[in-house]
Amino acid sequence: MNNKNLINITLDTLNDAKALNINVFDVKNLTSISDYMIIASGRSNRQVSAIADKVIEAAKEHDIQPLGIEGRREGEWVLVDLGDIIVHIMHPECREYYQLEKLWNTDSERTGAI
């Protein structure tokens, strides 16, 4: 599956799960670990974990096995590594504290489907 399709599937899943403030960052020219970062928020630790579960489930339904999942139990910040796409689902306070957008923000920042 190409990155555009996987991003759109992930964005649809995040929207369906009522994730907030969803941003997509093209980081190909900034890091070798991934081509895209997607950052979204949930309203509570429970919702953050539930959103992550839905992203993982949607990836698996499309035969994409996540390479790694971190923070699922705690629910403050869950990272789902889908290879060329890394999804960060964060509690708003955690997101404000770490400010990942400042790290990955380029002129190519996108919100929504690409």
ABEGO torsion letter per residue (X at the ends): XBAAAAAAAAAAAAAAAGBBGBBBBBAAAABAABABBBBBBBABAAAAAAAAAAAAAAAAAAGBBBABBBGAAAGABBBBBAEABBBBBBBAAAAAAAGAAAAABBAABBBEBX
